[in-house]
Amino acid sequence: MPLPASPGPEHDAFIAWAQARGVTINGVAPARLPGRGLGVVATREVKEGDVLVSVPANALLTIETKHVKDAALPAGEDSTVHGRLAAYLTVMHADDEVEWDVWRRVWPSRESFEESMPLCWEEREKDCLPAPARDHLAKQEAKLDADWQLLRDHLPDPSDRRLYTYYWMIVNTRTFFWDYPTSTSSKPRAKKRKLVPDDCMALCPFMEYFNHADEGCTVAHTKAGFTITSHRAYSPGEEIHVSYGAHTNEFLLVEYGFVLAANKWDDVRLDPVILPKLNTAQTELLRTNGFLGDYAVTPDECCHRTQVAVRALLLSKGRAEGFLMGLDSGEKEQEQVDAFLVECAEEYLKMMAEKEQKVERLDEGERKSALQRRWTQVRQVLEGLRATLTR
Ligand SMILES: C[S@@+](CC[C@H](N)C(=O)[O-])C[C@H]1O[C@@H](n2cnc3c(N)ncnc32)[C@H](O)[C@@H]1O
């Protein structure tokens, strides 16, 4: 594979700046990749176990970084790391002197986020998302709104929600999990603070160039900083990924603005057809046992939660409980359960036809293509499942 050209002088300047801060880059470089913005490719033969990138803790941008602390943003209980980092970036937006100016010059534009991220879509476009993605988006909107309400008065323009949203998405899509927030302070033995996982965030120079795949290089961190180590061999010119986590395509669409063509973690949730069928007692049985919702299916199988929910619908409370508690293998009624699941798949296929028509009426562009891709995948999963269960 030919080696790609540098994506531009701003990237060369950023890499030189990062290296001067102790970032090591070994056998990889950023490149422009169709449909994925920038990504990382191998510049030589890479072997499994090669350390490709290392980033020292003092090169990270976290809420412990001195100039972030100096911004003196509210740090009370309700203030999230996500919100504060986004506020810091917003405060610095018009400051040309900021030391990391060269870094933000390699970030995607506001316009490109606004195309890809459902958070910025119009209501009629959001309405075309599958229900579980729409629910996830509502939670994300609530988080953004809480951060915005808490921090807006500390920003240069408290009415510019659009700019704050841009930096909030930068933090959302470009940070790595970092739970040693005090390691950049002068106290090396400082205890690890207890943070909720959502709040363990650091912007990591260069590492953020890596795109996601369902399997990728190993990302590790210690108090000293991060390393990215190859999990397999790569040829020169080949794209190298990290995995952002075991995420479904609907999670990726809402959190990162894309869906993967091949994703071993993907599934379709049957919630929109199963939940409305449950009566109060069935709902209660499932809720009290932690089985309400998230009824995942793939073309080959239905998850245990789905098996439990269908038994709650079809069997007596006692028998459903027996299965739920693992006292009954459930084999006796498996055929009945499978037939019911085929009906659910068919109902979903009928229901989604209406959504697909709505998608067709949207303007051409990235948003419509992402929705079309997702609904095609949903259809393939449901048709595959129907074929498996009627075989
Ligand atoms: C950490 S950044 C990766 C670098 C980014 N592509 C860029 O141009 O700077 C994460 C963003 O990259 C894009 N991305 C990551 N993995 C992708 C993939 N497999 N396919 C398409 N876009 C991807 C999404 O826009 C995501 O929000």
The ligand as an ORCA input file, in Angstrom:
! r2SCAN-3c Opt
* xyz 0 1
  C     -10.957     10.294     18.245
  S     -11.545     10.949     16.781
  C     -10.629     10.100     15.555
  C      -9.991     11.036     14.547
  C     -10.952     11.727     13.624
  N     -11.360     10.816     12.529
  C     -10.390     13.016     13.044
  O     -10.631     13.272     11.871
  O      -9.745     13.759     13.777
  C     -13.154     10.252     16.777
  C     -13.999     10.624     15.583
  O     -13.487     10.033     14.406
  C     -14.513      9.527     13.566
  N     -14.373      8.068     13.501
  C     -13.717      7.268     14.366
  N     -13.743      6.003     13.957
  C     -14.447      5.972     12.812
  C     -14.821      4.941     11.910
  N     -14.473      3.688     12.101
  N     -15.553      5.286     10.823
  C     -15.922      6.576     10.606
  N     -15.588      7.597     11.432
  C     -14.858      7.300     12.519
  C     -15.812      9.971     14.206
  O     -16.158     11.210     13.660
  C     -15.420     10.133     15.662
  O     -16.242     11.042     16.362
*
